[in-house]
């Protein structure tokens, strides 16, 4: 016995395909295609987001490294300026002390 092949558009299984069943069948197929397309777009966006996140992490690392470099240069410059200022203040203090001693000697 050979089984009859059922027409996939015969949604109610009565052996007849009506216009309504055709419309429902094609609407269902169109819905499936829309779902597939949405999934493809979603998957693409998801991959793009992963790529963007990876790029952002790389850029953040570069920015951190650059920030450290700038910080280190500023710290070195501040140390140099402090050393120069300390030296100048020391010289000024020595000159002032010498002047005070000179004045004391003149009075004595």
Secondary structure, 3 states (H helix, E strand, C coil): CCCCCCCCCCCCCCCCCCHHHHHHHHHHHHHHHHHHHHHHHHHHHHHHHHHHHHHHHHHHHHHHHHHHHHHHHHHHHHHHHHHHHHHHHHHHHHHHHHHHHHHHHHHC
